[in-house]
């Protein structure tokens, strides 16, 4: 890069890294930065969704230049014997659109896709090609594989963007249809109407095993769509195996991935929703906070310390969700896990929104835990006191 020193080297061009690059660009338009991504495109192969109330005014401003879709002015959840309409606006962003937007919004010299990084240090990154790129601040947002240091279960999913032969007739999202066969996991189908003849359908499992059986999930989506008359062609497909973190040693997790003076953000830094894997609100808040700190003059190891303190606070503040995850995975039989979510979705809608944004209040937590439990109390207590299974990465077949 012409031998010059970058102000910011961001390693990992997923949602966390891409939003951070945009936030730094807005906060410090004269600063030099580069966004390094091992893959051919930024954002990977994902669809991210969130409620309209999740990100606040400043977050909405950060997201305003991205081509997200407003998906209906309400959404629905379904469980055996129970259906509920929620009034919150729902938004969704395809990673292909995210990639195109980053290439348009960031300076051309900042775009470093298909550029894997072999190593990071406080003042430089080393690319797989051997190139050494100097930087005043290095922020590592790369994804992580499974780890023995954290414990929990898995969220396994396959989603298809389908162009239907005729209008599908779905006016608002079905964000959780758990009135389906559970298949030895908490299973639900997620449907987003993208256009009159386009729909995104995802089959999702809270499973003990991280194995993703793509042919089986494709067949189940096809059957689900056939029951509803949604015939058409699959124009895009995505898969995912995400950890649902219920406990573990976060200090050991960070130590396994950190280098002195390098800020750890995104999943590598522990910035995730432990139970829902709901990403956008946390990534937005972190990008804004890091950009604001950089604007105040924090850089290098000082910026890394600032982000590390945020990570420790985030881990402490999300303990409630990890405890619920232990009850979900370790107290509930796999085929009965839907009962936990069915009870949760009877609670007030603002509480549901704050839960997904990882902003539950103490009163919210008390409300979630009060009333008749959906699980045997003794099993729930054993789960809370247990450790859970290590999060060792799974396979796809």
PyMOL commands that set and color helices and strands:
alter all, ss='L'
color gray80, all
select helices_A, chain A and resi 15-27+56-63+95-105+108-110+214-227+250-255+266-269+280-295+300-317+319-330+334-336+338-344+349-356+362-369+377-385
alter helices_A, ss='H'
color red, helices_A
select strands_A, chain A and resi 6-11+33-36+47-51+69-70+75-79+82-86+90-94+111-112+117-121+124-127+132-140+147-164+173-177+186-195+198-207+232-248+263-264+390-391
alter strands_A, ss='S'
color yellow, strands_A
deselect
rebuild
show_as cartoon
